[in-house]
Amino acid sequence: MTAPLVIATRESRLALWQAQHVRDLLVRRFGDPVELLGMTTRGDQILDRTLAKVGGKGLFVKELEAALEEGRAQLAVHSLKDVPMDLPAGFELAAVLEREDPRDAFVSPRYAALDALPRGAKVGTSSLRRVVQLGALRPDLVVEPLRGNLDTRLRKLDAGEYDALVLAAAGLRRLDRGDRISSSIAIADCVPAPGQGIIAIETRVGGAARAQVEQINDLAAGLALRAERAVITTLGGGCQMPIGAHADVAAGQITLTAIVTSLDGQRVARAESRGTAADPEAAGTRAAEQLLAGGADTILADVQRAQASVDHP
């Protein structure tokens, strides 16, 4: 009997949905048994501080990578936006799946859209990128970091602790909570995180499962990812920096929108570039160069100093 392929995954509802989705795709294509190895990561345990203060989004993947290294699993499934730019030696992203809606979603039981919120309304969200872009878009709002799983955040909203939430549309749709989306926020108004809406599959380099995983790779999502991550690479930023980048891929052409925003929302550098599927990184590099010409280097340096002062007062 064929030994089952094992997928390491976080145990949140969304993470389990994503791992089950990968399992189902592999079983349908190859027919071999696939099992899940649920794990709790440091990122799941620390909920009272922002990720920037406790080590970044890499806290969501380290335990899963340990399972791969120790041979307890052959695959790890992640939300791509949670995967650090640089993987440890011996690990690789073997495939990505077709992208879900990459936009941010406005969720409120009382208001239809972001522009309908009254002055002083309290908005909860889970990333520095959203906090600063929303601050630039609506400086009259009180935008606060809000962590925890999706159900916890929605309960706090329904209890009246917040007037609205801004969440990734992809997670809501995947968990059949699309009915909670009051409206989608245009990409131009709140540029998504690089890789938002993409599920990634990580393996050991040369791992036996790679050949199977490659069969479910989505080319368009992979091209978008390469363009978006090239923005971060050129800027020298990381997952916890206020950088948005989104690439639209159609008919072999790439259109990329990118943004860098200061912590107070007062300074914004924007860029748009075009490229081709033959060299998606070039589109990302050109966008990053435009951002740097617009002052992104100064903005990011100020953010790094501010974060360092919080970590080491």
BATORBA-996233 format. One record per residue (C-alpha): residue number from 1; x, y, z; residue in three letters. Coordinates in nm, 2 decimals, padded with zeros to 4 digits. Example, Ala and Ser with C-alpha at 12.3 -4.5 7.8 and 13.67 -1.06 7.14 Angstrom:
REC  pos       x       y       z  code
REC    1   01.23  -00.45   00.78   ALA
REC    2   01.37  -00.11   00.71   SER
//
This chain:
REC  pos       x       y       z  code
REC    1   00.00   00.00   00.00   MET
REC    2   00.13   00.35  -00.09   THR
REC    3   00.23   00.55   00.21   ALA
REC    4   00.01   00.86   00.25   PRO
REC    5   00.14   01.20   00.15   LEU
REC    6   00.13   01.43   00.45   VAL
REC    7   00.05   01.80   00.44   ILE
REC    8   00.16   02.02   00.74   ALA
REC    9  -00.09   02.29   00.81   THR
REC   10  -00.19   02.54   01.07   ARG
REC   11  -00.51   02.45   01.26   GLU
REC   12  -00.71   02.77   01.19   SER
REC   13  -01.03   02.71   01.00   ARG
REC   14  -00.89   02.90   00.69   LEU
REC   15  -00.56   02.71   00.70   ALA
REC   16  -00.74   02.38   00.73   LEU
REC   17  -00.97   02.47   00.44   TRP
REC   18  -00.66   02.55   00.22   GLN
REC   19  -00.48   02.23   00.31   ALA
REC   20  -00.80   02.02   00.25   GLN
REC   21  -00.83   02.20  -00.09   HIS
REC   22  -00.48   02.10  -00.18   VAL
REC   23  -00.54   01.75  -00.06   ARG
REC   24  -00.86   01.72  -00.27   ASP
REC   25  -00.68   01.84  -00.58   LEU
REC   26  -00.40   01.59  -00.53   LEU
REC   27  -00.63   01.30  -00.46   VAL
REC   28  -00.85   01.37  -00.77   ARG
REC   29  -00.55   01.39  -00.99   ARG
REC   30  -00.34   01.10  -00.86   PHE
REC   31  -00.57   00.89  -00.65   GLY
REC   32  -00.30   00.84  -00.37   ASP
REC   33  -00.39   00.89   00.00   PRO
REC   34  -00.32   01.23   00.15   VAL
REC   35  -00.33   01.31   00.52   GLU
REC   36  -00.32   01.64   00.71   LEU
REC   37  -00.09   01.72   01.00   LEU
REC   38  -00.24   02.00   01.20   GLY
REC   39  -00.01   02.22   01.40   MET
REC   40  -00.03   02.54   01.61   THR
REC   41   00.24   02.79   01.53   THR
REC   42   00.39   03.07   01.73   ARG
REC   43   00.20   03.32   01.52   GLY
REC   44  -00.13   03.16   01.63   ASP
REC   45  -00.03   03.16   01.99   GLN
REC   46   00.07   03.53   02.02   ILE
REC   47  -00.24   03.74   01.97   LEU
REC   48  -00.19   04.04   02.20   ASP
REC   49   00.08   04.20   01.99   ARG
REC   50   00.12   04.29   01.62   THR
REC   51   00.33   04.06   01.41   LEU
REC   52   00.59   04.34   01.35   ALA
REC   53   00.66   04.33   01.73   LYS
REC   54   00.69   03.95   01.77   VAL
REC   55   00.89   03.84   01.47   GLY
REC   56   00.69   03.89   01.16   GLY
REC   57   00.48   03.65   00.95   LYS
REC   58   00.75   03.39   00.95   GLY
REC   59   00.60   03.28   01.29   LEU
REC   60   00.32   03.12   01.09   PHE
REC   61   00.55   02.88   00.89   VAL
REC   62   00.85   02.78   01.11   LYS
REC   63   00.68   02.49   01.28   GLU
REC   64   00.55   02.36   00.95   LEU
REC   65   00.90   02.38   00.80   GLU
REC   66   01.03   02.18   01.10   ALA
REC   67   00.78   01.90   01.01   ALA
REC   68   00.91   01.90   00.66   LEU
REC   69   01.27   01.89   00.77   GLU
REC   70   01.20   01.60   01.02   GLU
REC   71   01.02   01.40   00.76   GLY
REC   72   00.68   01.41   00.94   ARG
REC   73   00.53   01.58   00.64   ALA
REC   74   00.62   01.62   00.27   GLN
REC   75   00.42   01.94   00.19   LEU
REC   76   00.33   02.26   00.38   ALA
REC   77   00.04   02.47   00.27   VAL
REC   78   00.04   02.85   00.34   HIS
REC   79  -00.14   03.17   00.26   SER
REC   80   00.12   03.31   00.03   LEU
REC   81   00.11   03.65   00.19   LYS
REC   82   00.22   03.49   00.52   ASP
REC   83   00.54   03.34   00.37   VAL
REC   84   00.86   03.53   00.43   PRO
REC   85   01.05   03.66   00.12   MET
REC   86   01.35   03.44   00.19   ASP
REC   87   01.30   03.07   00.27   LEU
REC   88   01.55   02.87   00.47   PRO
REC   89   01.81   02.68   00.28   ALA
REC   90   01.67   02.35   00.15   GLY
REC   91   01.31   02.47   00.11   PHE
REC   92   01.12   02.60  -00.19   GLU
REC   93   00.78   02.70  -00.31   LEU
REC   94   00.69   02.42  -00.54   ALA
REC   95   00.35   02.54  -00.66   ALA
REC   96   00.08   02.80  -00.62   VAL
REC   97  -00.29   02.76  -00.68   LEU
REC   98  -00.53   02.97  -00.88   GLU
REC   99  -00.58   03.31  -00.71   ARG
REC  100  -00.90   03.39  -00.53   GLU
REC  101  -01.02   03.75  -00.51   ASP
REC  102  -00.71   03.95  -00.41   PRO
REC  103  -00.90   04.26  -00.29   ARG
REC  104  -00.96   04.38   00.07   ASP
REC  105  -01.32   04.35   00.19   ALA
REC  106  -01.52   04.61   00.39   PHE
REC  107  -01.73   04.43   00.65   VAL
REC  108  -01.99   04.61   00.86   SER
REC  109  -02.34   04.53   00.99   PRO
REC  110  -02.44   04.90   00.96   ARG
REC  111  -02.25   05.07   00.68   TYR
REC  112  -02.24   04.97   00.31   ALA
REC  113  -01.89   05.10   00.22   ALA
REC  114  -01.58   05.26   00.36   LEU
REC  115  -01.69   05.61   00.24   ASP
REC  116  -02.02   05.57   00.43   ALA
REC  117  -01.85   05.55   00.77   LEU
REC  118  -01.89   05.86   00.99   PRO
REC  119  -01.60   06.06   01.12   ARG
REC  120  -01.43   05.89   01.41   GLY
REC  121  -01.57   05.54   01.33   ALA
REC  122  -01.35   05.26   01.46   LYS
REC  123  -01.22   05.01   01.20   VAL
REC  124  -01.03   04.69   01.29   GLY
REC  125  -00.78   04.52   01.05   THR
REC  126  -00.50   04.28   01.07   SER
REC  127  -00.20   04.43   00.89   SER
REC  128   00.02   04.73   00.90   LEU
REC  129  -00.04   04.77   00.52   ARG
REC  130  -00.41   04.81   00.56   ARG
REC  131  -00.38   05.04   00.87   VAL
REC  132  -00.16   05.29   00.69   VAL
REC  133  -00.35   05.28   00.35   GLN
REC  134  -00.68   05.32   00.53   LEU
REC  135  -00.53   05.61   00.73   GLY
REC  136  -00.43   05.78   00.41   ALA
REC  137  -00.76   05.72   00.25   LEU
REC  138  -00.97   05.82   00.55   ARG
REC  139  -00.76   06.01   00.80   PRO
REC  140  -01.07   06.09   01.00   ASP
REC  141  -01.12   05.72   01.10   LEU
REC  142  -00.98   05.54   01.40   VAL
REC  143  -00.80   05.24   01.25   VAL
REC  144  -00.66   04.98   01.49   GLU
REC  145  -00.48   04.65   01.45   PRO
REC  146  -00.70   04.35   01.52   LEU
REC  147  -00.56   04.00   01.53   ARG
REC  148  -00.72   03.66   01.59   GLY
REC  149  -00.90   03.41   01.37   ASN
REC  150  -01.18   03.52   01.14   LEU
REC  151  -01.46   03.41   01.37   ASP
REC  152  -01.31   03.60   01.67   THR
REC  153  -01.28   03.92   01.46   ARG
REC  154  -01.64   03.89   01.34   LEU
REC  155  -01.77   03.83   01.69   ARG
REC  156  -01.60   04.15   01.81   LYS
REC  157  -01.75   04.34   01.52   LEU
REC  158  -02.10   04.20   01.59   ASP
REC  159  -02.06   04.28   01.96   ALA
REC  160  -02.02   04.65   01.87   GLY
REC  161  -01.64   04.68   01.95   GLU
REC  162  -01.58   04.80   01.60   TYR
REC  163  -01.79   04.99   01.34   ASP
REC  164  -01.63   04.79   01.06   ALA
REC  165  -01.35   04.55   00.97   LEU
REC  166  -01.13   04.53   00.66   VAL
REC  167  -01.03   04.18   00.58   LEU
REC  168  -00.90   03.98   00.29   ALA
REC  169  -01.19   03.89   00.06   ALA
REC  170  -01.02   03.56  -00.02   ALA
REC  171  -01.05   03.42   00.33   GLY
REC  172  -01.41   03.52   00.37   LEU
REC  173  -01.51   03.36   00.04   ARG
REC  174  -01.32   03.04   00.10   ARG
REC  175  -01.49   03.00   00.44   LEU
REC  176  -01.84   03.07   00.28   ASP
REC  177  -01.86   03.40   00.46   ARG
REC  178  -01.88   03.61   00.15   GLY
REC  179  -02.22   03.72   00.26   ASP
REC  180  -02.05   03.93   00.53   ARG
REC  181  -01.88   04.14   00.26   ILE
REC  182  -02.06   04.47   00.25   SER
REC  183  -01.84   04.59  -00.04   SER
REC  184  -01.50   04.53  -00.20   SER
REC  185  -01.24   04.79  -00.17   ILE
REC  186  -01.09   04.89  -00.51   ALA
REC  187  -00.73   04.78  -00.56   ILE
REC  188  -00.64   05.14  -00.64   ALA
REC  189  -00.78   05.25  -00.30   ASP
REC  190  -00.61   04.98  -00.09   CYS
REC  191  -00.34   04.79  -00.28   VAL
REC  192  -00.33   04.43  -00.16   PRO
REC  193  -00.03   04.26   00.00   ALA
REC  194   00.20   04.07  -00.25   PRO
REC  195   00.05   03.73  -00.30   GLY
REC  196  -00.28   03.81  -00.13   GLN
REC  197  -00.54   03.55  -00.23   GLY
REC  198  -00.28   03.29  -00.34   ILE
REC  199  -00.23   02.95  -00.17   ILE
REC  200   00.13   02.83  -00.18   ALA
REC  201   00.27   02.48  -00.14   ILE
REC  202   00.62   02.45   00.02   GLU
REC  203   00.84   02.14   00.00   THR
REC  204   01.20   02.04   00.07   ARG
REC  205   01.43   02.10  -00.23   VAL
REC  206   01.44   01.78  -00.43   GLY
REC  207   01.15   01.63  -00.23   GLY
REC  208   00.97   01.33  -00.37   ALA
REC  209   00.64   01.51  -00.37   ALA
REC  210   00.75   01.79  -00.59   ARG
REC  211   00.66   01.62  -00.92   ALA
REC  212   00.30   01.57  -00.81   GLN
REC  213   00.27   01.93  -00.67   VAL
REC  214   00.39   02.08  -01.00   GLU
REC  215   00.09   01.93  -01.17   GLN
REC  216  -00.15   02.15  -00.98   ILE
REC  217   00.05   02.47  -01.02   ASN
REC  218  -00.13   02.78  -01.17   ASP
REC  219   00.08   02.97  -01.42   LEU
REC  220  -00.10   03.30  -01.40   ALA
REC  221  -00.08   03.31  -01.01   ALA
REC  222   00.29   03.22  -01.03   GLY
REC  223   00.36   03.51  -01.27   LEU
REC  224   00.17   03.75  -01.06   ALA
REC  225   00.36   03.64  -00.75   LEU
REC  226   00.70   03.68  -00.92   ARG
REC  227   00.61   04.03  -01.03   ALA
REC  228   00.48   04.14  -00.69   GLU
REC  229   00.76   03.99  -00.49   ARG
REC  230   01.01   04.16  -00.72   ALA
REC  231   00.88   04.49  -00.58   VAL
REC  232   00.97   04.38  -00.22   ILE
REC  233   01.30   04.25  -00.33   THR
REC  234   01.40   04.57  -00.51   THR
REC  235   01.28   04.79  -00.22   LEU
REC  236   01.46   04.57   00.04   GLY
REC  237   01.14   04.56   00.24   GLY
REC  238   00.97   04.26   00.41   GLY
REC  239   00.63   04.12   00.50   CYS
REC  240   00.58   04.36   00.79   GLN
REC  241   00.65   04.68   00.59   MET
REC  242   00.36   04.90   00.46   PRO
REC  243   00.40   04.79   00.10   ILE
REC  244   00.12   04.69  -00.14   GLY
REC  245   00.17   04.53  -00.48   ALA
REC  246  -00.08   04.37  -00.71   HIS
REC  247  -00.02   04.23  -01.06   ALA
REC  248  -00.29   04.16  -01.31   ASP
REC  249  -00.20   03.89  -01.56   VAL
REC  250  -00.40   03.87  -01.89   ALA
REC  251  -00.31   03.74  -02.23   ALA
REC  252   00.06   03.73  -02.15   GLY
REC  253   00.07   04.09  -02.03   GLN
REC  254   00.13   04.21  -01.67   ILE
REC  255   00.00   04.53  -01.52   THR
REC  256   00.13   04.60  -01.18   LEU
REC  257   00.02   04.86  -00.92   THR
REC  258   00.23   04.93  -00.61   ALA
REC  259   00.23   05.16  -00.31   ILE
REC  260   00.44   05.25  -00.01   VAL
REC  261   00.27   05.45   00.27   THR
REC  262   00.41   05.62   00.58   SER
REC  263   00.29   05.52   00.92   LEU
REC  264   00.08   05.84   00.96   ASP
REC  265  -00.06   05.81   00.61   GLY
REC  266   00.07   06.15   00.51   GLN
REC  267   00.33   06.04   00.26   ARG
REC  268   00.24   05.80  -00.02   VAL
REC  269   00.45   05.68  -00.31   ALA
REC  270   00.26   05.51  -00.60   ARG
REC  271   00.37   05.33  -00.91   ALA
REC  272   00.23   05.14  -01.21   GLU
REC  273   00.43   04.94  -01.45   SER
REC  274   00.37   04.70  -01.73   ARG
REC  275   00.56   04.39  -01.84   GLY
REC  276   00.52   04.05  -02.00   THR
REC  277   00.50   03.69  -01.89   ALA
REC  278   00.84   03.63  -02.03   ALA
REC  279   01.00   03.84  -01.75   ASP
REC  280   00.75   03.92  -01.47   PRO
REC  281   01.02   04.04  -01.23   GLU
REC  282   01.10   04.32  -01.47   ALA
REC  283   00.76   04.47  -01.41   ALA
REC  284   00.81   04.45  -01.04   GLY
REC  285   01.16   04.60  -01.06   THR
REC  286   01.03   04.90  -01.27   ARG
REC  287   00.75   04.96  -01.02   ALA
REC  288   00.99   04.96  -00.73   ALA
REC  289   01.22   05.20  -00.91   GLU
REC  290   00.93   05.44  -00.95   GLN
REC  291   00.84   05.41  -00.58   LEU
REC  292   01.20   05.49  -00.49   LEU
REC  293   01.20   05.79  -00.72   ALA
REC  294   00.88   05.90  -00.53   GLY
REC  295   01.05   05.88  -00.19   GLY
REC  296   00.97   05.52  -00.08   ALA
REC  297   01.33   05.48   00.05   ASP
REC  298   01.28   05.76   00.30   THR
REC  299   00.94   05.64   00.40   ILE
REC  300   01.06   05.28   00.46   LEU
REC  301   01.36   05.40   00.66   ALA
REC  302   01.13   05.60   00.88   ASP
REC  303   00.91   05.30   00.94   VAL
REC  304   01.21   05.08   01.03   GLN
REC  305   01.33   05.34   01.28   ARG
REC  306   00.99   05.36   01.43   ALA
REC  307   00.96   04.99   01.46   GLN
REC  308   01.31   04.96   01.61   ALA
REC  309   01.23   05.23   01.87   SER
REC  310   00.92   05.03   01.98   VAL
REC  311   01.12   04.70   02.00   ASP
REC  312   01.42   04.87   02.18   HIS
REC  313   01.29   05.19   02.36   PRO
//
